[in-house]
Amino acid sequence: MNNLLNTKVKEINMLNDAMFKSVTRSKEARPLVNDFLHSLTFIEKEKLEKATFMSGEITKSHIKEKGKISDVIIKVENCRIILEMNQTDTKDIFDKNVSYAFALAKTSTHMNEERKRVILINFDGFNRFKTDEPILIFQLQDKYGHIESELYLSFHLILENTKKNKYNIPKEVQEFMDFFQKYESIEELKEKYKGKEKFKGMVKKVEELTQDEDFLMYYDLEEKHKHEKQSSYELGVERGMEQGIKEGSKQEKLEIAKKLKELDLSIDKIVKATGLSEEEIKELK
């Protein structure tokens, strides 16, 4: 095991991509996720209970298309929901997320199939819009408020504004948003949710993850990458440099995948850890 990795997580960062994906996709979180989605989007609970939670890889429309990987995709009866944790602000993070939403809309539609609505839900660990509101909603419309299409809807959940008392948001939404913050330790997380039965499964899942060596590798790499991105952004790195960081990030994932293959981890686990496709991992030597 890489000696740069922590054997035990001290700070619990729920904004970490690895943590967010693993928790929100888990069976332990499903009841809370469904309550949250129902309260935010008004999708019927019956439909949400039948939903399929997937990894974030979006099917390519042609073989040469660049891969697109969001955090979580939820397939509901007549729509697709994307959950994105945006821990660090970078110039093109929202453009990227919107492009993923439109790519998903394109791939989820067949010739004789009803067109699926796409709902993009951003969990923002920063406040780019400089607002006191905890929830912002975006839709395709003109300056007079005429809505062009109901097929796309985007939410921005400003996590730092979750407890703004002057805004009356659904309890299920506020509680779910409030869960995603930083805790000094697993003990602090457990103490905060002590006696709150409906959060018991999610807290237990987080505790299990902090003891999983395979997960910790992914978690630590995400933390390292976050600090690199934030430092670059704060220093005003130009767009060309940002592209270089992105390319480096892909190369880094390939190197990580090679090391994980050497440890005889399954392809499924390496896909989960790196976001690479099965084909990319199988081609590694």
Contacts in CASP RR format, 6 or more apart in sequence:
PFRMAT RR
TARGET T0000
AUTHOR 0000-0000-0000
METHOD contacts of the structure
MODEL  1
MNNLLNTKVKEINMLNDAMFKSVTRSKEARPLVNDFLHSLTFIEKEKLEK
ATFMSGEITKSHIKEKGKISDVIIKVENCRIILEMNQTDTKDIFDKNVSY
AFALAKTSTHMNEERKRVILINFDGFNRFKTDEPILIFQLQDKYGHIESE
LYLSFHLILENTKKNKYNIPKEVQEFMDFFQKYESIEELKEKYKGKEKFK
GMVKKVEELTQDEDFLMYYDLEEKHKHEKQSSYELGVERGMEQGIKEGSK
QEKLEIAKKLKELDLSIDKIVKATGLSEEEIKELK
1 213 0 8 1.000
1 217 0 8 1.000
2 217 0 8 1.000
2 259 0 8 1.000
4 220 0 8 1.000
5 213 0 8 1.000
5 216 0 8 1.000
5 217 0 8 1.000
5 220 0 8 1.000
6 216 0 8 1.000
6 220 0 8 1.000
7 216 0 8 1.000
8 210 0 8 1.000
8 211 0 8 1.000
9 186 0 8 1.000
9 210 0 8 1.000
9 216 0 8 1.000
9 219 0 8 1.000
10 184 0 8 1.000
10 185 0 8 1.000
11 182 0 8 1.000
11 183 0 8 1.000
11 184 0 8 1.000
11 185 0 8 1.000
12 19 0 8 1.000
12 182 0 8 1.000
12 183 0 8 1.000
12 184 0 8 1.000
12 185 0 8 1.000
12 186 0 8 1.000
12 188 0 8 1.000
12 189 0 8 1.000
12 206 0 8 1.000
12 210 0 8 1.000
13 19 0 8 1.000
13 182 0 8 1.000
13 183 0 8 1.000
13 223 0 8 1.000
14 20 0 8 1.000
14 23 0 8 1.000
14 179 0 8 1.000
14 180 0 8 1.000
14 181 0 8 1.000
14 182 0 8 1.000
14 183 0 8 1.000
14 206 0 8 1.000
15 85 0 8 1.000
15 87 0 8 1.000
15 123 0 8 1.000
15 125 0 8 1.000
15 159 0 8 1.000
15 180 0 8 1.000
15 181 0 8 1.000
15 182 0 8 1.000
16 85 0 8 1.000
16 87 0 8 1.000
16 219 0 8 1.000
16 222 0 8 1.000
16 223 0 8 1.000
16 226 0 8 1.000
17 71 0 8 1.000
17 85 0 8 1.000
17 87 0 8 1.000
17 222 0 8 1.000
18 215 0 8 1.000
18 218 0 8 1.000
18 219 0 8 1.000
18 221 0 8 1.000
18 222 0 8 1.000
18 273 0 8 1.000
19 206 0 8 1.000
19 209 0 8 1.000
19 219 0 8 1.000
20 71 0 8 1.000
20 72 0 8 1.000
20 83 0 8 1.000
20 85 0 8 1.000
20 123 0 8 1.000
20 180 0 8 1.000
21 71 0 8 1.000
21 72 0 8 1.000
21 85 0 8 1.000
22 205 0 8 1.000
22 209 0 8 1.000
22 215 0 8 1.000
23 29 0 8 1.000
23 202 0 8 1.000
23 205 0 8 1.000
23 206 0 8 1.000
23 209 0 8 1.000
24 33 0 8 1.000
24 53 0 8 1.000
24 71 0 8 1.000
24 72 0 8 1.000
24 83 0 8 1.000
25 53 0 8 1.000
25 55 0 8 1.000
25 72 0 8 1.000
26 202 0 8 1.000
26 205 0 8 1.000
28 201 0 8 1.000
28 202 0 8 1.000
28 204 0 8 1.000
28 205 0 8 1.000
29 201 0 8 1.000
29 202 0 8 1.000
29 205 0 8 1.000
30 53 0 8 1.000
31 198 0 8 1.000
32 172 0 8 1.000
32 175 0 8 1.000
32 176 0 8 1.000
32 198 0 8 1.000
32 199 0 8 1.000
32 202 0 8 1.000
33 53 0 8 1.000
33 176 0 8 1.000
34 45 0 8 1.000
34 48 0 8 1.000
34 49 0 8 1.000
34 51 0 8 1.000
35 45 0 8 1.000
35 172 0 8 1.000
35 176 0 8 1.000
36 172 0 8 1.000
36 173 0 8 1.000
36 176 0 8 1.000
37 43 0 8 1.000
37 48 0 8 1.000
37 74 0 8 1.000
37 81 0 8 1.000
38 44 0 8 1.000
38 45 0 8 1.000
38 48 0 8 1.000
38 172 0 8 1.000
39 170 0 8 1.000
39 171 0 8 1.000
39 172 0 8 1.000
39 173 0 8 1.000
40 121 0 8 1.000
40 135 0 8 1.000
40 155 0 8 1.000
40 170 0 8 1.000
40 173 0 8 1.000
41 81 0 8 1.000
41 119 0 8 1.000
41 153 0 8 1.000
43 76 0 8 1.000
43 79 0 8 1.000
47 76 0 8 1.000
47 77 0 8 1.000
47 78 0 8 1.000
48 76 0 8 1.000
50 76 0 8 1.000
50 77 0 8 1.000
51 74 0 8 1.000
51 75 0 8 1.000
51 76 0 8 1.000
51 77 0 8 1.000
51 81 0 8 1.000
52 74 0 8 1.000
52 75 0 8 1.000
53 72 0 8 1.000
53 73 0 8 1.000
53 74 0 8 1.000
54 72 0 8 1.000
54 73 0 8 1.000
54 74 0 8 1.000
54 75 0 8 1.000
55 69 0 8 1.000
55 72 0 8 1.000
55 73 0 8 1.000
55 271 0 8 1.000
55 272 0 8 1.000
55 275 0 8 1.000
56 69 0 8 1.000
56 70 0 8 1.000
56 71 0 8 1.000
56 72 0 8 1.000
56 73 0 8 1.000
56 82 0 8 1.000
57 67 0 8 1.000
57 68 0 8 1.000
57 69 0 8 1.000
57 275 0 8 1.000
57 277 0 8 1.000
58 67 0 8 1.000
58 68 0 8 1.000
58 69 0 8 1.000
58 70 0 8 1.000
58 73 0 8 1.000
58 100 0 8 1.000
58 103 0 8 1.000
58 104 0 8 1.000
58 107 0 8 1.000
59 107 0 8 1.000
60 67 0 8 1.000
60 68 0 8 1.000
60 107 0 8 1.000
61 103 0 8 1.000
61 106 0 8 1.000
61 107 0 8 1.000
67 277 0 8 1.000
68 99 0 8 1.000
68 100 0 8 1.000
68 103 0 8 1.000
69 275 0 8 1.000
70 82 0 8 1.000
70 83 0 8 1.000
70 84 0 8 1.000
70 97 0 8 1.000
70 100 0 8 1.000
70 104 0 8 1.000
71 82 0 8 1.000
71 83 0 8 1.000
71 84 0 8 1.000
71 85 0 8 1.000
72 82 0 8 1.000
72 83 0 8 1.000
72 84 0 8 1.000
73 80 0 8 1.000
73 81 0 8 1.000
73 82 0 8 1.000
73 83 0 8 1.000
73 104 0 8 1.000
74 80 0 8 1.000
74 81 0 8 1.000
74 82 0 8 1.000
74 83 0 8 1.000
78 114 0 8 1.000
78 116 0 8 1.000
78 117 0 8 1.000
79 116 0 8 1.000
79 117 0 8 1.000
79 118 0 8 1.000
79 119 0 8 1.000
80 104 0 8 1.000
80 105 0 8 1.000
80 108 0 8 1.000
80 116 0 8 1.000
80 117 0 8 1.000
80 118 0 8 1.000
80 119 0 8 1.000
81 118 0 8 1.000
81 119 0 8 1.000
81 120 0 8 1.000
81 121 0 8 1.000
82 97 0 8 1.000
82 100 0 8 1.000
82 101 0 8 1.000
82 104 0 8 1.000
82 118 0 8 1.000
82 119 0 8 1.000
82 120 0 8 1.000
82 121 0 8 1.000
83 121 0 8 1.000
83 123 0 8 1.000
84 97 0 8 1.000
84 100 0 8 1.000
84 120 0 8 1.000
84 121 0 8 1.000
84 122 0 8 1.000
84 123 0 8 1.000
85 123 0 8 1.000
85 180 0 8 1.000
86 93 0 8 1.000
86 94 0 8 1.000
86 97 0 8 1.000
86 122 0 8 1.000
86 123 0 8 1.000
86 124 0 8 1.000
86 125 0 8 1.000
86 126 0 8 1.000
87 125 0 8 1.000
87 226 0 8 1.000
88 125 0 8 1.000
88 126 0 8 1.000
88 226 0 8 1.000
88 229 0 8 1.000
88 230 0 8 1.000
88 233 0 8 1.000
89 125 0 8 1.000
89 126 0 8 1.000
89 128 0 8 1.000
89 233 0 8 1.000
90 229 0 8 1.000
90 233 0 8 1.000
90 242 0 8 1.000
91 233 0 8 1.000
91 239 0 8 1.000
91 242 0 8 1.000
92 242 0 8 1.000
94 122 0 8 1.000
94 128 0 8 1.000
97 120 0 8 1.000
97 122 0 8 1.000
98 120 0 8 1.000
98 154 0 8 1.000
100 120 0 8 1.000
101 118 0 8 1.000
101 120 0 8 1.000
101 152 0 8 1.000
101 154 0 8 1.000
102 118 0 8 1.000
102 152 0 8 1.000
104 118 0 8 1.000
105 115 0 8 1.000
105 116 0 8 1.000
105 118 0 8 1.000
105 151 0 8 1.000
105 152 0 8 1.000
108 116 0 8 1.000
108 118 0 8 1.000
109 115 0 8 1.000
109 116 0 8 1.000
115 151 0 8 1.000
116 151 0 8 1.000
117 150 0 8 1.000
117 151 0 8 1.000
117 152 0 8 1.000
117 153 0 8 1.000
118 151 0 8 1.000
118 152 0 8 1.000
118 153 0 8 1.000
119 153 0 8 1.000
119 154 0 8 1.000
119 155 0 8 1.000
120 152 0 8 1.000
120 153 0 8 1.000
120 154 0 8 1.000
120 155 0 8 1.000
121 154 0 8 1.000
121 155 0 8 1.000
121 157 0 8 1.000
122 154 0 8 1.000
122 155 0 8 1.000
122 156 0 8 1.000
122 157 0 8 1.000
123 157 0 8 1.000
123 159 0 8 1.000
123 177 0 8 1.000
123 180 0 8 1.000
124 156 0 8 1.000
124 157 0 8 1.000
124 158 0 8 1.000
124 159 0 8 1.000
125 158 0 8 1.000
125 159 0 8 1.000
125 160 0 8 1.000
126 160 0 8 1.000
127 158 0 8 1.000
127 160 0 8 1.000
127 161 0 8 1.000
129 136 0 8 1.000
129 156 0 8 1.000
129 158 0 8 1.000
131 158 0 8 1.000
131 161 0 8 1.000
132 161 0 8 1.000
132 164 0 8 1.000
132 166 0 8 1.000
132 167 0 8 1.000
133 158 0 8 1.000
133 161 0 8 1.000
133 164 0 8 1.000
133 167 0 8 1.000
134 157 0 8 1.000
134 158 0 8 1.000
134 161 0 8 1.000
134 162 0 8 1.000
134 164 0 8 1.000
134 167 0 8 1.000
134 169 0 8 1.000
134 174 0 8 1.000
134 177 0 8 1.000
135 155 0 8 1.000
135 156 0 8 1.000
135 157 0 8 1.000
135 158 0 8 1.000
135 167 0 8 1.000
135 169 0 8 1.000
135 173 0 8 1.000
136 155 0 8 1.000
136 156 0 8 1.000
136 158 0 8 1.000
137 153 0 8 1.000
137 154 0 8 1.000
137 155 0 8 1.000
137 156 0 8 1.000
138 153 0 8 1.000
138 154 0 8 1.000
138 155 0 8 1.000
138 156 0 8 1.000
139 147 0 8 1.000
139 152 0 8 1.000
139 153 0 8 1.000
139 154 0 8 1.000
140 147 0 8 1.000
140 148 0 8 1.000
140 149 0 8 1.000
140 152 0 8 1.000
141 147 0 8 1.000
141 148 0 8 1.000
142 148 0 8 1.000
157 173 0 8 1.000
157 177 0 8 1.000
159 177 0 8 1.000
159 180 0 8 1.000
159 181 0 8 1.000
161 167 0 8 1.000
162 174 0 8 1.000
162 177 0 8 1.000
162 178 0 8 1.000
163 174 0 8 1.000
163 178 0 8 1.000
179 199 0 8 1.000
179 202 0 8 1.000
183 189 0 8 1.000
183 192 0 8 1.000
186 206 0 8 1.000
186 207 0 8 1.000
186 210 0 8 1.000
189 203 0 8 1.000
189 206 0 8 1.000
189 207 0 8 1.000
190 203 0 8 1.000
190 207 0 8 1.000
193 199 0 8 1.000
193 200 0 8 1.000
193 202 0 8 1.000
193 203 0 8 1.000
209 215 0 8 1.000
209 219 0 8 1.000
210 216 0 8 1.000
214 265 0 8 1.000
214 269 0 8 1.000
214 273 0 8 1.000
217 256 0 8 1.000
217 260 0 8 1.000
217 273 0 8 1.000
218 272 0 8 1.000
218 273 0 8 1.000
218 274 0 8 1.000
221 252 0 8 1.000
221 256 0 8 1.000
225 249 0 8 1.000
225 252 0 8 1.000
228 245 0 8 1.000
229 245 0 8 1.000
232 241 0 8 1.000
232 242 0 8 1.000
232 245 0 8 1.000
237 245 0 8 1.000
253 274 0 8 1.000
253 275 0 8 1.000
253 276 0 8 1.000
254 276 0 8 1.000
254 280 0 8 1.000
254 284 0 8 1.000
256 273 0 8 1.000
256 274 0 8 1.000
257 270 0 8 1.000
257 273 0 8 1.000
257 274 0 8 1.000
257 276 0 8 1.000
257 280 0 8 1.000
257 281 0 8 1.000
257 284 0 8 1.000
258 284 0 8 1.000
260 269 0 8 1.000
260 270 0 8 1.000
260 273 0 8 1.000
260 274 0 8 1.000
261 270 0 8 1.000
261 281 0 8 1.000
261 284 0 8 1.000
265 273 0 8 1.000
267 278 0 8 1.000
267 281 0 8 1.000
267 282 0 8 1.000
270 276 0 8 1.000
270 281 0 8 1.000
271 277 0 8 1.000
271 278 0 8 1.000
271 281 0 8 1.000
274 281 0 8 1.000
END
